[in-house]
Amino acid sequence: MAKVSTIKIRSKRFDDHTLIRTLIAHPMETGRNKNEETGEFIPAHFIQTLTFKHNDKLVSECHMGVGVSKNPFFSFKIKSAKAGDKITISWQDNLGYRDTKEQIIQ
Amino acid sequence: MHTTRRHFFKKTLTLAAYTLSLALPKTSVGNWLASGFSRQAIEPILAELFSGQTLQTSNKIHLKLPKVAENGSVVPITITSSIDNIDTIYILSEKNPVPLIAKFTLAPELETYIGARFKMKETCDVIVIVHADHQYYQIRQKVKVTLGGCGG
């Protein structure tokens, strides 16, 4: 979709788990906000599904509504992950936009 | 007369097709729970999602959630639990126009841990419901919102 990925992934390995944090650039419009200049409602535009894969295996699927904050942030903990493992995070919104990003755990 | 009627049918058809095209992807996208995320009160949502299930209150679900949220548009939450085999976590905010915030599925490879940020319209209970071994458990915590945050 965009040249710069909308997804940022940070991973940090601890002794007994690996913390994965992700930040997605997305307006998460509820459809109830008004454009201040025109007074018209800004159409709803929000992420509906987010998938989180570890080495191509789906480990979490998140369904969300308009209640998730603008520029959504999520964190997960993988029980056992090692350096070189691949994390894939993808999202899809109500207007059909989507993005995917891969990250190798350091 | 003929043209107007023809135009009328044409317009109606186009409009119908357009509405359908708008409505269809919303319900078909990766079996997204369109009905669960609709604008309803909390009771019908709970009834729909957990019909016939008892929601046991459990103190084994731990929420890291502020007691007072200064800005309702960004309320951080961290959920952990000592209940085994949790496979689904629901977050709901009682008085939001759309009470269901999100639903997470967790594979056994993940620890029972979710961090997220969500919006709260006003002071109310945040309800977290987890599903483990065919049982539902819930915990509620009140969050005071000083500045309502559905505005983005």
Boltz contact constraints between the chains, C-beta under 6 A:
constraints:
  - contact:
      token1: [A, 17]
      token2: [B, 111]
      max_distance: 6.0
  - contact:
      token1: [A, 30]
      token2: [B, 150]
      max_distance: 6.0
  - contact:
      token1: [A, 33]
      token2: [B, 151]
      max_distance: 6.0
  - contact:
      token1: [A, 33]
      token2: [B, 152]
      max_distance: 6.0
  - contact:
      token1: [A, 48]
      token2: [B, 29]
      max_distance: 6.0
  - contact:
      token1: [A, 48]
      token2: [B, 32]
      max_distance: 6.0
  - contact:
      token1: [A, 49]
      token2: [B, 30]
      max_distance: 6.0
  - contact:
      token1: [A, 49]
      token2: [B, 32]
      max_distance: 6.0
  - contact:
      token1: [A, 59]
      token2: [B, 107]
      max_distance: 6.0
  - contact:
      token1: [A, 59]
      token2: [B, 109]
      max_distance: 6.0
  - contact:
      token1: [A, 59]
      token2: [B, 110]
      max_distance: 6.0
  - contact:
      token1: [A, 60]
      token2: [B, 104]
      max_distance: 6.0
  - contact:
      token1: [A, 60]
      token2: [B, 105]
      max_distance: 6.0
  - contact:
      token1: [A, 60]
      token2: [B, 106]
      max_distance: 6.0
  - contact:
      token1: [A, 61]
      token2: [B, 105]
      max_distance: 6.0
  - contact:
      token1: [A, 62]
      token2: [B, 102]
      max_distance: 6.0
  - contact:
      token1: [A, 62]
      token2: [B, 104]
      max_distance: 6.0
  - contact:
      token1: [A, 63]
      token2: [B, 32]
      max_distance: 6.0
  - contact:
      token1: [A, 63]
      token2: [B, 33]
      max_distance: 6.0
  - contact:
      token1: [A, 63]
      token2: [B, 103]
      max_distance: 6.0
  - contact:
      token1: [A, 64]
      token2: [B, 102]
      max_distance: 6.0
  - contact:
      token1: [A, 65]
      token2: [B, 37]
      max_distance: 6.0
  - contact:
      token1: [A, 65]
      token2: [B, 98]
      max_distance: 6.0
  - contact:
      token1: [A, 65]
      token2: [B, 100]
      max_distance: 6.0
  - contact:
      token1: [A, 66]
      token2: [B, 98]
      max_distance: 6.0
  - contact:
      token1: [A, 67]
      token2: [B, 96]
      max_distance: 6.0
  - contact:
      token1: [A, 67]
      token2: [B, 98]
      max_distance: 6.0
  - contact:
      token1: [A, 67]
      token2: [B, 101]
      max_distance: 6.0
  - contact:
      token1: [A, 67]
      token2: [B, 118]
      max_distance: 6.0
  - contact:
      token1: [A, 67]
      token2: [B, 119]
      max_distance: 6.0
  - contact:
      token1: [A, 68]
      token2: [B, 102]
      max_distance: 6.0
  - contact:
      token1: [A, 68]
      token2: [B, 118]
      max_distance: 6.0
  - contact:
      token1: [A, 69]
      token2: [B, 74]
      max_distance: 6.0
  - contact:
      token1: [A, 69]
      token2: [B, 117]
      max_distance: 6.0
  - contact:
      token1: [A, 69]
      token2: [B, 118]
      max_distance: 6.0
  - contact:
      token1: [A, 69]
      token2: [B, 119]
      max_distance: 6.0
  - contact:
      token1: [A, 70]
      token2: [B, 152]
      max_distance: 6.0
  - contact:
      token1: [A, 73]
      token2: [B, 117]
      max_distance: 6.0
  - contact:
      token1: [A, 74]
      token2: [B, 116]
      max_distance: 6.0
  - contact:
      token1: [A, 75]
      token2: [B, 115]
      max_distance: 6.0
  - contact:
      token1: [A, 76]
      token2: [B, 110]
      max_distance: 6.0
  - contact:
      token1: [A, 77]
      token2: [B, 111]
      max_distance: 6.0
  - contact:
      token1: [A, 77]
      token2: [B, 113]
      max_distance: 6.0
  - contact:
      token1: [A, 79]
      token2: [B, 109]
      max_distance: 6.0
  - contact:
      token1: [A, 79]
      token2: [B, 111]
      max_distance: 6.0
